[in-house]
């Protein structure tokens, strides 16, 4: 079946512009995550959506970052007034459910998309 | 603060030369430890999840093991197609147990 898809694959923007990144999760996956991968750094958690629950936004680095998700479908990550330090690969992941007993290890597995490479000039 | 440290940062092997990658972690309570493979320009690809000290999992030339402080990814007789960045991540017990905290990865290059 289709995996997680993200668009655009590459985005080059000028400092101060707004950008919108899109993620299409695997159909039926209720949990969706955004991570950021900066050069030479590990993936950083940004935000988490689970069904209709309030999202966990604790990883968003500033109020210039926001994300939305409609139901259990597409999510968009918006970065306003982009800065050069926002340059990174933004990765989206989905999983069937956030956490289940260890017996069902596959339900804890997060499936990642190919990412969007954002370059802020 | 939860920390994940991977070593070495980079590793070059000759085809057939077995070795191990290390992932050490300091967390308040471990729910699960994950290994991913990441090829250039692609998202991480899931390899293994380990939950308990002493647990081992194998897939082709890879075997992952877990202790209370670290995990090893053993690569037996590697081939050039095993070249990739290998990422380790942990999930902690507690309220935010869905988050993955990642190490910086080990870049593995296998020369023919």
Contacts between the chains, C-beta under 8 A, distances in Angstrom:
chain1	res1	chain2	res2	distance
A	4	B	43	7.3
A	31	B	98	6.7
A	33	B	98	7.7
A	33	B	99	8.0
A	33	B	100	7.8
A	35	B	100	7.8
A	35	B	102	7.9
A	40	B	104	7.0
A	41	B	104	6.3
A	42	B	4	7.1
A	42	B	87	7.5
A	42	B	101	7.8
A	42	B	102	3.9
A	42	B	103	5.4
A	42	B	104	4.6
A	42	B	105	6.9
A	43	B	44	7.5
A	43	B	87	7.3
A	43	B	89	7.4
A	43	B	100	7.2
A	43	B	102	4.2
A	44	B	102	7.8
A	45	B	99	4.9
A	45	B	100	6.8
A	45	B	101	7.3
A	48	B	98	5.9
A	48	B	99	6.9
A	50	B	98	7.4
A	56	B	96	6.7
A	56	B	98	7.8
A	56	B	99	7.9
A	58	B	96	7.4
A	59	B	99	7.7
A	91	B	43	5.5
A	91	B	44	7.5
A	93	B	43	7.6
A	98	B	97	7.9
A	98	B	98	4.1
A	99	B	31	7.7
A	99	B	97	5.3
A	99	B	98	5.6
A	102	B	32	7.5
A	102	B	51	5.0
A	105	B	32	7.7
A	105	B	49	4.9
A	105	B	51	7.3
A	108	B	32	6.1
A	108	B	49	6.4
A	108	B	91	6.9
A	109	B	34	7.7
A	109	B	46	5.1
A	109	B	49	6.6
A	110	B	34	8.0
A	110	B	46	7.4
A	110	B	100	6.4
A	111	B	46	6.9
A	112	B	36	7.7
A	112	B	43	3.4
A	112	B	44	4.8
A	112	B	45	7.4
A	113	B	43	5.2
A	114	B	41	7.3
A	114	B	42	5.5
A	114	B	43	5.0
A	115	B	42	7.6
A	115	B	43	5.3
